Each structure stands twice: as C-alpha cells, then as structure tokens.
C-alpha cells in the first residue's frame, strides 16, 4: 500500500492499494458514514428535445460518497463501496443519488473518518510495511513465463514463446530474438527495485542470467535459483515450492504461509487440539483469544453472509495479536486452505467445543 498523505487529527488519509491484501485491509478500515473520494466515471446524458434517450457519454468525475456498505470481490480482485453521493466535480451528477465505487489495485482513494481507531492504524501500518514484491522468471529454450509475488499472492504476468525448434535453436537464428523478447517483457513488468529470481533448465537460465547481469539497472537484482528444471507458468508455481527459493526467501510472507500450512496438516494428522478448521471452530477460537496464526482463503469471501463474520474474526485476531495470512487460489497454499474449508487457525491453546 502506498500512503500519499495522512492527518490523524483530521481523520484523513490518501492512499493507493497495490494488491489484494491491501483491498482486504481497506475492507476492514472503511466503515459506514465514512467519506470516500476518488475519480470514477458516470454516464452523462445530454439534455434536449431531439436527443435520443439512450444517448450518453461516460466522463471522469471526482465523487465523494458517504459510505453505506462495502464488500470484497476476490474473484475479480476489487472492493465495492456503495453509498450516497455527497459531492461531485460535475454539476450534472445528482447529490443524494446512490452510487458504487469499485476500488482496484493502483486506484488512488481519499478516506475521511471521524477518527482512526488503534485497530485501523495497525491494519494500515501492516499493509504499508508488507514484504516487498519480487519477480520469478521461469524459462527454457521453448517458453518463458514471468510472475510477480506480493505478500502471499502470485500474479502471472505474461508468457513468451520462442517458436524455435531443433536446428534453428542450435544455430541461434531465433535464440537471440527470443531472449530479447524475454528481456523486454521483464523490463516492462518490473516495478521499482524488485528482485528477479530465474529458474529453469541450466543453459537457458544461465544465458539469460548473464545477459541480465550485464545490464546496469537490473544486473545487481538478478538471482539464479537452482533445482527447478521446469519453465513456463508451471515453472513459476514450482519455484515457490522449491527448497532453494524458500531458503533464500525464508522471511517472506509466502514462505511463512507455506510452513504454517505444513504445520496445520501435521497437527490434523496427529489429531492435536491446537488447530481450528472451518468458520464455526475458528470463530470460537477467536472469541477465546486463542488464535496465534490465522490462514484465510480468498474463496472464503465468496458468500456475502460469511464475509462480515470473517471480517469480525480478522479484527478479533488482530486485537489479540495473532498473525493473519490472507491467501489466494493462485498459489498451492491458498488451494490447500480452501480445501480445508477456507479458514484455518493454529492455536496457542486448545478451545473446548
């Protein structure tokens, strides 16, 4: 999360969410009666006797809503905020009308609250200081894929095919063009000072690493990861499971989440009491202050009725100083948690049913 400006005395913050974790954080911070301001579009219909009734033009408008309701849409990676328009930059936008604003990553918003609670500030601080993102490049002589990992989320950015085969590849008539396409795609994908982890079969991986290390603005951030001999999108996913990369990234959120899922499975296999599975068990554990680690799949938010309950659980766990991991189904750990009911907790102590 990028925080552009904050004034706690006035209850004001201007920020830009960067990923799904940030949207979930905002879901817990934005409340009814807050004022939310952002740039959106509205359909403005021209007035006149001879104007077609279906004729209209969508124009950018700066709108302020008094919030009535928020809901997360993990499938489409957006937060929907519904409320009443209290101010607009265009006079044709009717004040008092209801409107929905869709907040997505990279969309700047301004939020005005009566006050920020300690819980709100804790949520925002964690979102602001989350693990830096990094890039995984998985390539062999036929295909390459680029993915970005931020927090516990994986986004596959692009796939490049070499269109080379046999003799053409060995003679290098296509290889350099293929490498060039990969490097251009990589340069277009990188944000800031993200590290680049390269995996795949030896010759291609090493050749690309040598080319990238010779580039002034990228070279120092390139890391070759051994032990992953798969390329393409499967190679990107496989890299996250590899011991080599996990050792390098041992303090990163996605690696910690993977280790916690292993601990969950071990406790289940041993029939230990210090694990809660499913919404009902986790609710009881959260109310007892027993949750040490909470793992939640994005699919758990699919039902609106469950969403508010899960938000309350998140807040109770945060207040009791538990650690929260929100996982999406783009990663194996997210799929494992979804298979266990979408929400699982490791407990400090057993909670009677």
PyMOL commands that set and color helices and strands:
alter all, ss='L'
color gray80, all
select helices_A, chain A and resi 20-29+118-128+167-171+175-189+202-213+219-221+232-241+243-248+253-269+278-287+298-301+304-319+332-339
alter helices_A, ss='H'
color red, helices_A
select strands_A, chain A and resi 2-7+12-16+35-44+57-73+78-88+98-104+108-112+134-139+143-150+153-161+195-199+222-224+275-277+291-297+323-327+343-347
alter strands_A, ss='S'
color yellow, strands_A
deselect
rebuild
show_as cartoon
